[in-house]
Amino acid sequence: MVNDKKEVKVVGMHCPNCVKAIELSLTDLDGVDDAKASLEEGNVIIDYDASKVSDEDIQDAVEEAGFSTE
């Protein structure tokens, strides 16, 4: 597995439940090893395999959780 890291700015997080929703949505993607969202920073750091997960997949997962990306 190829490990890539990506930081994505997330718009709309305002509570710990938001953080959990984003992390769960992303870690459900095949190829995502870990996702750590930060309420304070307004972002999520994703460890993933770029050969399995595209930028569009990541954006779609964040949007499915009810948030948008910058």
mmCIF file of the N, C-alpha and C atoms, coordinates in Angstrom:
data_MODEL
# 
_entry.id   MODEL 
# 
loop_
_atom_site.group_PDB 
_atom_site.id 
_atom_site.type_symbol 
_atom_site.label_atom_id 
_atom_site.label_alt_id 
_atom_site.label_comp_id 
_atom_site.label_asym_id 
_atom_site.label_entity_id 
_atom_site.label_seq_id 
_atom_site.pdbx_PDB_ins_code 
_atom_site.Cartn_x 
_atom_site.Cartn_y 
_atom_site.Cartn_z 
_atom_site.occupancy 
_atom_site.B_iso_or_equiv 
_atom_site.pdbx_formal_charge 
_atom_site.auth_seq_id 
_atom_site.auth_comp_id 
_atom_site.auth_asym_id 
_atom_site.auth_atom_id 
_atom_site.pdbx_PDB_model_num 
ATOM 1   N N  . MET A 1 1  ? 0.833   -1.182 0.000  1.00 0.00 ? 1  MET A N  1 
ATOM 2   C CA . MET A 1 1  ? 0.000   0.000  0.000  1.00 0.00 ? 1  MET A CA 1 
ATOM 3   C C  . MET A 1 1  ? 0.881   1.251  0.000  1.00 0.00 ? 1  MET A C  1 
ATOM 4   N N  . VAL A 1 2  ? 0.549   2.166  -0.858 1.00 0.00 ? 2  VAL A N  1 
ATOM 5   C CA . VAL A 1 2  ? 1.270   3.433  -0.940 1.00 0.00 ? 2  VAL A CA 1 
ATOM 6   C C  . VAL A 1 2  ? 0.618   4.403  0.042  1.00 0.00 ? 2  VAL A C  1 
ATOM 7   N N  . ASN A 1 3  ? 1.411   4.978  0.917  1.00 0.00 ? 3  ASN A N  1 
ATOM 8   C CA . ASN A 1 3  ? 0.848   5.915  1.883  1.00 0.00 ? 3  ASN A CA 1 
ATOM 9   C C  . ASN A 1 3  ? 1.088   7.343  1.439  1.00 0.00 ? 3  ASN A C  1 
ATOM 10  N N  . ASP A 1 4  ? 0.004   8.027  1.199  1.00 0.00 ? 4  ASP A N  1 
ATOM 11  C CA . ASP A 1 4  ? 0.043   9.443  0.870  1.00 0.00 ? 4  ASP A CA 1 
ATOM 12  C C  . ASP A 1 4  ? -0.687  10.176 1.976  1.00 0.00 ? 4  ASP A C  1 
ATOM 13  N N  . LYS A 1 5  ? -0.329  11.425 2.165  1.00 0.00 ? 5  LYS A N  1 
ATOM 14  C CA . LYS A 1 5  ? -0.993  12.282 3.153  1.00 0.00 ? 5  LYS A CA 1 
ATOM 15  C C  . LYS A 1 5  ? -1.554  13.486 2.431  1.00 0.00 ? 5  LYS A C  1 
ATOM 16  N N  . LYS A 1 6  ? -2.734  13.902 2.879  1.00 0.00 ? 6  LYS A N  1 
ATOM 17  C CA . LYS A 1 6  ? -3.380  15.062 2.273  1.00 0.00 ? 6  LYS A CA 1 
ATOM 18  C C  . LYS A 1 6  ? -4.084  15.839 3.371  1.00 0.00 ? 6  LYS A C  1 
ATOM 19  N N  . GLU A 1 7  ? -3.952  17.158 3.301  1.00 0.00 ? 7  GLU A N  1 
ATOM 20  C CA . GLU A 1 7  ? -4.701  18.037 4.195  1.00 0.00 ? 7  GLU A CA 1 
ATOM 21  C C  . GLU A 1 7  ? -5.800  18.700 3.392  1.00 0.00 ? 7  GLU A C  1 
ATOM 22  N N  . VAL A 1 8  ? -7.015  18.626 3.921  1.00 0.00 ? 8  VAL A N  1 
ATOM 23  C CA . VAL A 1 8  ? -8.169  19.214 3.250  1.00 0.00 ? 8  VAL A CA 1 
ATOM 24  C C  . VAL A 1 8  ? -8.849  20.172 4.218  1.00 0.00 ? 8  VAL A C  1 
ATOM 25  N N  . LYS A 1 9  ? -9.072  21.399 3.765  1.00 0.00 ? 9  LYS A N  1 
ATOM 26  C CA . LYS A 1 9  ? -9.830  22.371 4.558  1.00 0.00 ? 9  LYS A CA 1 
ATOM 27  C C  . LYS A 1 9  ? -11.309 22.004 4.472  1.00 0.00 ? 9  LYS A C  1 
ATOM 28  N N  . VAL A 1 10 ? -11.978 22.016 5.631  1.00 0.00 ? 10 VAL A N  1 
ATOM 29  C CA . VAL A 1 10 ? -13.391 21.643 5.701  1.00 0.00 ? 10 VAL A CA 1 
ATOM 30  C C  . VAL A 1 10 ? -14.186 22.829 6.230  1.00 0.00 ? 10 VAL A C  1 
ATOM 31  N N  . VAL A 1 11 ? -15.287 23.136 5.548  1.00 0.00 ? 11 VAL A N  1 
ATOM 32  C CA . VAL A 1 11 ? -16.147 24.245 5.932  1.00 0.00 ? 11 VAL A CA 1 
ATOM 33  C C  . VAL A 1 11 ? -17.386 23.683 6.620  1.00 0.00 ? 11 VAL A C  1 
ATOM 34  N N  . GLY A 1 12 ? -17.697 24.239 7.796  1.00 0.00 ? 12 GLY A N  1 
ATOM 35  C CA . GLY A 1 12 ? -18.944 23.888 8.465  1.00 0.00 ? 12 GLY A CA 1 
ATOM 36  C C  . GLY A 1 12 ? -18.810 23.069 9.731  1.00 0.00 ? 12 GLY A C  1 
ATOM 37  N N  . MET A 1 13 ? -17.608 22.653 10.092 1.00 0.00 ? 13 MET A N  1 
ATOM 38  C CA . MET A 1 13 ? -17.444 21.909 11.341 1.00 0.00 ? 13 MET A CA 1 
ATOM 39  C C  . MET A 1 13 ? -17.630 22.859 12.514 1.00 0.00 ? 13 MET A C  1 
ATOM 40  N N  . HIS A 1 14 ? -18.437 22.431 13.498 1.00 0.00 ? 14 HIS A N  1 
ATOM 41  C CA . HIS A 1 14 ? -18.629 23.293 14.659 1.00 0.00 ? 14 HIS A CA 1 
ATOM 42  C C  . HIS A 1 14 ? -18.725 22.541 15.982 1.00 0.00 ? 14 HIS A C  1 
ATOM 43  N N  . CYS A 1 15 ? -18.616 21.208 15.950 1.00 0.00 ? 15 CYS A N  1 
ATOM 44  C CA . CYS A 1 15 ? -18.708 20.439 17.193 1.00 0.00 ? 15 CYS A CA 1 
ATOM 45  C C  . CYS A 1 15 ? -17.992 19.099 17.036 1.00 0.00 ? 15 CYS A C  1 
ATOM 46  N N  . PRO A 1 16 ? -17.774 18.397 18.135 1.00 0.00 ? 16 PRO A N  1 
ATOM 47  C CA . PRO A 1 16 ? -17.107 17.086 18.061 1.00 0.00 ? 16 PRO A CA 1 
ATOM 48  C C  . PRO A 1 16 ? -17.863 16.067 17.208 1.00 0.00 ? 16 PRO A C  1 
ATOM 49  N N  . ASN A 1 17 ? -19.172 16.162 17.148 1.00 0.00 ? 17 ASN A N  1 
ATOM 50  C CA . ASN A 1 17 ? -19.932 15.240 16.295 1.00 0.00 ? 17 ASN A CA 1 
ATOM 51  C C  . ASN A 1 17 ? -19.631 15.469 14.817 1.00 0.00 ? 17 ASN A C  1 
ATOM 52  N N  . CYS A 1 18 ? -19.389 16.711 14.445 1.00 0.00 ? 18 CYS A N  1 
ATOM 53  C CA . CYS A 1 18 ? -19.000 17.035 13.067 1.00 0.00 ? 18 CYS A CA 1 
ATOM 54  C C  . CYS A 1 18 ? -17.675 16.348 12.731 1.00 0.00 ? 18 CYS A C  1 
ATOM 55  N N  . VAL A 1 19 ? -16.737 16.448 13.649 1.00 0.00 ? 19 VAL A N  1 
ATOM 56  C CA . VAL A 1 19 ? -15.425 15.834 13.463 1.00 0.00 ? 19 VAL A CA 1 
ATOM 57  C C  . VAL A 1 19 ? -15.581 14.332 13.254 1.00 0.00 ? 19 VAL A C  1 
ATOM 58  N N  . LYS A 1 20 ? -16.362 13.684 14.109 1.00 0.00 ? 20 LYS A N  1 
ATOM 59  C CA . LYS A 1 20 ? -16.562 12.233 14.016 1.00 0.00 ? 20 LYS A CA 1 
ATOM 60  C C  . LYS A 1 20 ? -17.230 11.842 12.698 1.00 0.00 ? 20 LYS A C  1 
ATOM 61  N N  . ALA A 1 21 ? -18.216 12.623 12.266 1.00 0.00 ? 21 ALA A N  1 
ATOM 62  C CA . ALA A 1 21 ? -18.916 12.323 11.013 1.00 0.00 ? 21 ALA A CA 1 
ATOM 63  C C  . ALA A 1 21 ? -17.967 12.362 9.824  1.00 0.00 ? 21 ALA A C  1 
ATOM 64  N N  . ILE A 1 22 ? -17.096 13.359 9.797  1.00 0.00 ? 22 ILE A N  1 
ATOM 65  C CA . ILE A 1 22 ? -16.134 13.483 8.700  1.00 0.00 ? 22 ILE A CA 1 
ATOM 66  C C  . ILE A 1 22 ? -15.136 12.326 8.728  1.00 0.00 ? 22 ILE A C  1 
ATOM 67  N N  . GLU A 1 23 ? -14.598 12.037 9.905  1.00 0.00 ? 23 GLU A N  1 
ATOM 68  C CA . GLU A 1 23 ? -13.626 10.955 10.024 1.00 0.00 ? 23 GLU A CA 1 
ATOM 69  C C  . GLU A 1 23 ? -14.230 9.615  9.615  1.00 0.00 ? 23 GLU A C  1 
ATOM 70  N N  . LEU A 1 24 ? -15.457 9.335  10.050 1.00 0.00 ? 24 LEU A N  1 
ATOM 71  C CA . LEU A 1 24 ? -16.109 8.073  9.695  1.00 0.00 ? 24 LEU A CA 1 
ATOM 72  C C  . LEU A 1 24 ? -16.388 7.974  8.198  1.00 0.00 ? 24 LEU A C  1 
ATOM 73  N N  . SER A 1 25 ? -16.842 9.062  7.613  1.00 0.00 ? 25 SER A N  1 
ATOM 74  C CA . SER A 1 25 ? -17.138 9.062  6.184  1.00 0.00 ? 25 SER A CA 1 
ATOM 75  C C  . SER A 1 25 ? -15.881 8.775  5.366  1.00 0.00 ? 25 SER A C  1 
ATOM 76  N N  . LEU A 1 26 ? -14.776 9.377  5.766  1.00 0.00 ? 26 LEU A N  1 
ATOM 77  C CA . LEU A 1 26 ? -13.523 9.176  5.028  1.00 0.00 ? 26 LEU A CA 1 
ATOM 78  C C  . LEU A 1 26 ? -12.933 7.793  5.261  1.00 0.00 ? 26 LEU A C  1 
ATOM 79  N N  . THR A 1 27 ? -12.949 7.311  6.499  1.00 0.00 ? 27 THR A N  1 
ATOM 80  C CA . THR A 1 27 ? -12.346 6.000  6.768  1.00 0.00 ? 27 THR A CA 1 
ATOM 81  C C  . THR A 1 27 ? -13.181 4.863  6.193  1.00 0.00 ? 27 THR A C  1 
ATOM 82  N N  . ASP A 1 28 ? -14.416 5.141  5.800  1.00 0.00 ? 28 ASP A N  1 
ATOM 83  C CA . ASP A 1 28 ? -15.227 4.129  5.112  1.00 0.00 ? 28 ASP A CA 1 
ATOM 84  C C  . ASP A 1 28 ? -14.757 3.902  3.676  1.00 0.00 ? 28 ASP A C  1 
ATOM 85  N N  . LEU A 1 29 ? -13.978 4.823  3.123  1.00 0.00 ? 29 LEU A N  1 
ATOM 86  C CA . LEU A 1 29 ? -13.472 4.668  1.758  1.00 0.00 ? 29 LEU A CA 1 
ATOM 87  C C  . LEU A 1 29 ? -12.386 3.591  1.720  1.00 0.00 ? 29 LEU A C  1 
ATOM 88  N N  . ASP A 1 30 ? -12.497 2.691  0.751  1.00 0.00 ? 30 ASP A N  1 
ATOM 89  C CA . ASP A 1 30 ? -11.449 1.692  0.554  1.00 0.00 ? 30 ASP A CA 1 
ATOM 90  C C  . ASP A 1 30 ? -10.179 2.404  0.104  1.00 0.00 ? 30 ASP A C  1 
ATOM 91  N N  . GLY A 1 31 ? -9.116  2.245  0.883  1.00 0.00 ? 31 GLY A N  1 
ATOM 92  C CA . GLY A 1 31 ? -7.857  2.904  0.556  1.00 0.00 ? 31 GLY A CA 1 
ATOM 93  C C  . GLY A 1 31 ? -7.489  4.013  1.526  1.00 0.00 ? 31 GLY A C  1 
ATOM 94  N N  . VAL A 1 32 ? -8.423  4.394  2.402  1.00 0.00 ? 32 VAL A N  1 
ATOM 95  C CA . VAL A 1 32 ? -8.114  5.396  3.428  1.00 0.00 ? 32 VAL A CA 1 
ATOM 96  C C  . VAL A 1 32 ? -7.748  4.652  4.703  1.00 0.00 ? 32 VAL A C  1 
ATOM 97  N N  . ASP A 1 33 ? -6.520  4.873  5.177  1.00 0.00 ? 33 ASP A N  1 
ATOM 98  C CA . ASP A 1 33 ? -6.056  4.241  6.407  1.00 0.00 ? 33 ASP A CA 1 
ATOM 99  C C  . ASP A 1 33 ? -6.514  4.997  7.635  1.00 0.00 ? 33 ASP A C  1 
ATOM 100 N N  . ASP A 1 34 ? -6.478  6.319  7.567  1.00 0.00 ? 34 ASP A N  1 
ATOM 101 C CA . ASP A 1 34 ? -6.795  7.127  8.737  1.00 0.00 ? 34 ASP A CA 1 
ATOM 102 C C  . ASP A 1 34 ? -7.230  8.521  8.297  1.00 0.00 ? 34 ASP A C  1 
ATOM 103 N N  . ALA A 1 35 ? -8.073  9.127  9.106  1.00 0.00 ? 35 ALA A N  1 
ATOM 104 C CA . ALA A 1 35 ? -8.503  10.502 8.880  1.00 0.00 ? 35 ALA A CA 1 
ATOM 105 C C  . ALA A 1 35 ? -8.646  11.168 10.241 1.00 0.00 ? 35 ALA A C  1 
ATOM 106 N N  . LYS A 1 36 ? -7.952  12.276 10.423 1.00 0.00 ? 36 LYS A N  1 
ATOM 107 C CA . LYS A 1 36 ? -7.986  13.019 11.681 1.00 0.00 ? 36 LYS A CA 1 
ATOM 108 C C  . LYS A 1 36 ? -8.457  14.440 11.395 1.00 0.00 ? 36 LYS A C  1 
ATOM 109 N N  . ALA A 1 37 ? -9.672  14.733 11.804 1.00 0.00 ? 37 ALA A N  1 
ATOM 110 C CA . ALA A 1 37 ? -10.224 16.079 11.618 1.00 0.00 ? 37 ALA A CA 1 
ATOM 111 C C  . ALA A 1 37 ? -9.901  16.927 12.834 1.00 0.00 ? 37 ALA A C  1 
ATOM 112 N N  . SER A 1 38 ? -9.679  18.202 12.611 1.00 0.00 ? 38 SER A N  1 
ATOM 113 C CA . SER A 1 38 ? -9.387  19.157 13.679 1.00 0.00 ? 38 SER A CA 1 
ATOM 114 C C  . SER A 1 38 ? -10.406 20.284 13.634 1.00 0.00 ? 38 SER A C  1 
ATOM 115 N N  . LEU A 1 39 ? -11.201 20.355 14.680 1.00 0.00 ? 39 LEU A N  1 
ATOM 116 C CA . LEU A 1 39 ? -12.188 21.423 14.792 1.00 0.00 ? 39 LEU A CA 1 
ATOM 117 C C  . LEU A 1 39 ? -11.499 22.781 14.864 1.00 0.00 ? 39 LEU A C  1 
ATOM 118 N N  . GLU A 1 40 ? -10.403 22.854 15.618 1.00 0.00 ? 40 GLU A N  1 
ATOM 119 C CA . GLU A 1 40 ? -9.675  24.106 15.794 1.00 0.00 ? 40 GLU A CA 1 
ATOM 120 C C  . GLU A 1 40 ? -9.035  24.594 14.496 1.00 0.00 ? 40 GLU A C  1 
ATOM 121 N N  . GLU A 1 41 ? -8.472  23.667 13.742 1.00 0.00 ? 41 GLU A N  1 
ATOM 122 C CA . GLU A 1 41 ? -7.786  24.020 12.488 1.00 0.00 ? 41 GLU A CA 1 
ATOM 123 C C  . GLU A 1 41 ? -8.752  24.108 11.302 1.00 0.00 ? 41 GLU A C  1 
ATOM 124 N N  . GLY A 1 42 ? -9.912  23.490 11.418 1.00 0.00 ? 42 GLY A N  1 
ATOM 125 C CA . GLY A 1 42 ? -10.875 23.483 10.317 1.00 0.00 ? 42 GLY A CA 1 
ATOM 126 C C  . GLY A 1 42 ? -10.405 22.642 9.143  1.00 0.00 ? 42 GLY A C  1 
ATOM 127 N N  . ASN A 1 43 ? -9.728  21.525 9.463  1.00 0.00 ? 43 ASN A N  1 
ATOM 128 C CA . ASN A 1 43 ? -9.220  20.672 8.388  1.00 0.00 ? 43 ASN A CA 1 
ATOM 129 C C  . ASN A 1 43 ? -9.280  19.211 8.784  1.00 0.00 ? 43 ASN A C  1 
ATOM 130 N N  . VAL A 1 44 ? -8.917  18.374 7.844  1.00 0.00 ? 44 VAL A N  1 
ATOM 131 C CA . VAL A 1 44 ? -8.772  16.947 8.093  1.00 0.00 ? 44 VAL A CA 1 
ATOM 132 C C  . VAL A 1 44 ? -7.493  16.489 7.401  1.00 0.00 ? 44 VAL A C  1 
ATOM 133 N N  . ILE A 1 45 ? -6.716  15.669 8.105  1.00 0.00 ? 45 ILE A N  1 
ATOM 134 C CA . ILE A 1 45 ? -5.501  15.075 7.552  1.00 0.00 ? 45 ILE A CA 1 
ATOM 135 C C  . ILE A 1 45 ? -5.828  13.623 7.237  1.00 0.00 ? 45 ILE A C  1 
ATOM 136 N N  . ILE A 1 46 ? -5.580  13.229 6.007  1.00 0.00 ? 46 ILE A N  1 
ATOM 137 C CA . ILE A 1 46 ? -5.965  11.902 5.539  1.00 0.00 ? 46 ILE A CA 1 
ATOM 138 C C  . ILE A 1 46 ? -4.721  11.119 5.133  1.00 0.00 ? 46 ILE A C  1 
ATOM 139 N N  . ASP A 1 47 ? -4.599  9.901  5.657  1.00 0.00 ? 47 ASP A N  1 
ATOM 140 C CA . ASP A 1 47 ? -3.576  8.948  5.214  1.00 0.00 ? 47 ASP A CA 1 
ATOM 141 C C  . ASP A 1 47 ? -4.273  7.973  4.284  1.00 0.00 ? 47 ASP A C  1 
ATOM 142 N N  . TYR A 1 48 ? -3.801  7.888  3.046  1.00 0.00 ? 48 TYR A N  1 
ATOM 143 C CA . TYR A 1 48 ? -4.531  7.090  2.065  1.00 0.00 ? 48 TYR A CA 1 
ATOM 144 C C  . TYR A 1 48 ? -3.604  6.574  0.974  1.00 0.00 ? 48 TYR A C  1 
ATOM 145 N N  . ASP A 1 49 ? -4.157  5.703  0.149  1.00 0.00 ? 49 ASP A N  1 
ATOM 146 C CA . ASP A 1 49 ? -3.467  5.152  -1.008 1.00 0.00 ? 49 ASP A CA 1 
ATOM 147 C C  . ASP A 1 49 ? -4.025  5.865  -2.240 1.00 0.00 ? 49 ASP A C  1 
ATOM 148 N N  . ALA A 1 50 ? -3.215  6.730  -2.837 1.00 0.00 ? 50 ALA A N  1 
ATOM 149 C CA . ALA A 1 50 ? -3.671  7.538  -3.976 1.00 0.00 ? 50 ALA A CA 1 
ATOM 150 C C  . ALA A 1 50 ? -4.013  6.690  -5.201 1.00 0.00 ? 50 ALA A C  1 
ATOM 151 N N  . SER A 1 51 ? -3.550  5.462  -5.237 1.00 0.00 ? 51 SER A N  1 
ATOM 152 C CA . SER A 1 51 ? -3.907  4.599  -6.368 1.00 0.00 ? 51 SER A CA 1 
ATOM 153 C C  . SER A 1 51 ? -5.330  4.046  -6.221 1.00 0.00 ? 51 SER A C  1 
ATOM 154 N N  . LYS A 1 52 ? -5.910  4.173  -5.021 1.00 0.00 ? 52 LYS A N  1 
ATOM 155 C CA . LYS A 1 52 ? -7.270  3.683  -4.769 1.00 0.00 ? 52 LYS A CA 1 
ATOM 156 C C  . LYS A 1 52 ? -8.275  4.797  -4.523 1.00 0.00 ? 52 LYS A C  1 
ATOM 157 N N  . VAL A 1 53 ? -7.793  5.947  -4.032 1.00 0.00 ? 53 VAL A N  1 
ATOM 158 C CA . VAL A 1 53 ? -8.686  7.034  -3.631 1.00 0.00 ? 53 VAL A CA 1 
ATOM 159 C C  . VAL A 1 53 ? -8.295  8.306  -4.371 1.00 0.00 ? 53 VAL A C  1 
ATOM 160 N N  . SER A 1 54 ? -9.256  8.900  -5.051 1.00 0.00 ? 54 SER A N  1 
ATOM 161 C CA . SER A 1 54 ? -8.996  10.147 -5.781 1.00 0.00 ? 54 SER A CA 1 
ATOM 162 C C  . SER A 1 54 ? -9.381  11.353 -4.928 1.00 0.00 ? 54 SER A C  1 
ATOM 163 N N  . ASP A 1 55 ? -8.942  12.517 -5.365 1.00 0.00 ? 55 ASP A N  1 
ATOM 164 C CA . ASP A 1 55 ? -9.340  13.763 -4.701 1.00 0.00 ? 55 ASP A CA 1 
ATOM 165 C C  . ASP A 1 55 ? -10.865 13.910 -4.726 1.00 0.00 ? 55 ASP A C  1 
ATOM 166 N N  . GLU A 1 56 ? -11.464 13.482 -5.820 1.00 0.00 ? 56 GLU A N  1 
ATOM 167 C CA . GLU A 1 56 ? -12.919 13.561 -5.947 1.00 0.00 ? 56 GLU A CA 1 
ATOM 168 C C  . GLU A 1 56 ? -13.608 12.643 -4.937 1.00 0.00 ? 56 GLU A C  1 
ATOM 169 N N  . ASP A 1 57 ? -13.047 11.440 -4.715 1.00 0.00 ? 57 ASP A N  1 
ATOM 170 C CA . ASP A 1 57 ? -13.598 10.528 -3.706 1.00 0.00 ? 57 ASP A CA 1 
ATOM 171 C C  . ASP A 1 57 ? -13.581 11.178 -2.327 1.00 0.00 ? 57 ASP A C  1 
ATOM 172 N N  . ILE A 1 58 ? -12.468 11.836 -2.008 1.00 0.00 ? 58 ILE A N  1 
ATOM 173 C CA . ILE A 1 58 ? -12.329 12.496 -0.710 1.00 0.00 ? 58 ILE A CA 1 
ATOM 174 C C  . ILE A 1 58 ? -13.349 13.619 -0.582 1.00 0.00 ? 58 ILE A C  1 
ATOM 175 N N  . GLN A 1 59 ? -13.462 14.441 -1.602 1.00 0.00 ? 59 GLN A N  1 
ATOM 176 C CA . GLN A 1 59 ? -14.424 15.540 -1.587 1.00 0.00 ? 59 GLN A CA 1 
ATOM 177 C C  . GLN A 1 59 ? -15.849 15.008 -1.451 1.00 0.00 ? 59 GLN A C  1 
ATOM 178 N N  . ASP A 1 60 ? -16.173 13.958 -2.189 1.00 0.00 ? 60 ASP A N  1 
ATOM 179 C CA . ASP A 1 60 ? -17.517 13.372 -2.111 1.00 0.00 ? 60 ASP A CA 1 
ATOM 180 C C  . ASP A 1 60 ? -17.819 12.850 -0.709 1.00 0.00 ? 60 ASP A C  1 
ATOM 181 N N  . ALA A 1 61 ? -16.839 12.212 -0.061 1.00 0.00 ? 61 ALA A N  1 
ATOM 182 C CA . ALA A 1 61 ? -17.044 11.677 1.281  1.00 0.00 ? 61 ALA A CA 1 
ATOM 183 C C  . ALA A 1 61 ? -17.301 12.795 2.279  1.00 0.00 ? 61 ALA A C  1 
ATOM 184 N N  . VAL A 1 62 ? -16.560 13.888 2.158  1.00 0.00 ? 62 VAL A N  1 
ATOM 185 C CA . VAL A 1 62 ? -16.765 15.048 3.048  1.00 0.00 ? 62 VAL A CA 1 
ATOM 186 C C  . VAL A 1 62 ? -18.159 15.625 2.806  1.00 0.00 ? 62 VAL A C  1 
ATOM 187 N N  . GLU A 1 63 ? -18.558 15.732 1.565  1.00 0.00 ? 63 GLU A N  1 
ATOM 188 C CA . GLU A 1 63 ? -19.873 16.276 1.235  1.00 0.00 ? 63 GLU A CA 1 
ATOM 189 C C  . GLU A 1 63 ? -20.996 15.346 1.716  1.00 0.00 ? 63 GLU A C  1 
ATOM 190 N N  . GLU A 1 64 ? -20.792 14.034 1.626  1.00 0.00 ? 64 GLU A N  1 
ATOM 191 C CA . GLU A 1 64 ? -21.781 13.084 2.108  1.00 0.00 ? 64 GLU A CA 1 
ATOM 192 C C  . GLU A 1 64 ? -21.966 13.204 3.619  1.00 0.00 ? 64 GLU A C  1 
ATOM 193 N N  . ALA A 1 65 ? -20.924 13.634 4.320  1.00 0.00 ? 65 ALA A N  1 
ATOM 194 C CA . ALA A 1 65 ? -21.027 13.841 5.760  1.00 0.00 ? 65 ALA A CA 1 
ATOM 195 C C  . ALA A 1 65 ? -21.727 15.158 6.091  1.00 0.00 ? 65 ALA A C  1 
ATOM 196 N N  . GLY A 1 66 ? -21.989 15.987 5.064  1.00 0.00 ? 66 GLY A N  1 
ATOM 197 C CA . GLY A 1 66 ? -22.721 17.218 5.260  1.00 0.00 ? 66 GLY A CA 1 
ATOM 198 C C  . GLY A 1 66 ? -21.883 18.483 5.289  1.00 0.00 ? 66 GLY A C  1 
ATOM 199 N N  . PHE A 1 67 ? -20.660 18.395 4.766  1.00 0.00 ? 67 PHE A N  1 
ATOM 200 C CA . PHE A 1 67 ? -19.742 19.532 4.815  1.00 0.00 ? 67 PHE A CA 1 
ATOM 201 C C  . PHE A 1 67 ? -19.178 19.807 3.423  1.00 0.00 ? 67 PHE A C  1 
ATOM 202 N N  . SER A 1 68 ? -18.489 20.906 3.282  1.00 0.00 ? 68 SER A N  1 
ATOM 203 C CA . SER A 1 68 ? -17.848 21.207 2.008  1.00 0.00 ? 68 SER A CA 1 
ATOM 204 C C  . SER A 1 68 ? -16.347 21.421 2.214  1.00 0.00 ? 68 SER A C  1 
ATOM 205 N N  . THR A 1 69 ? -15.610 21.339 1.125  1.00 0.00 ? 69 THR A N  1 
ATOM 206 C CA . THR A 1 69 ? -14.155 21.514 1.165  1.00 0.00 ? 69 THR A CA 1 
ATOM 207 C C  . THR A 1 69 ? -13.765 22.807 0.485  1.00 0.00 ? 69 THR A C  1 
ATOM 208 N N  . GLU A 1 70 ? -12.589 23.294 0.817  1.00 0.00 ? 70 GLU A N  1 
ATOM 209 C CA . GLU A 1 70 ? -12.058 24.490 0.168  1.00 0.00 ? 70 GLU A CA 1 
ATOM 210 C C  . GLU A 1 70 ? -10.920 24.081 -0.741 1.00 0.00 ? 70 GLU A C  1 
# 
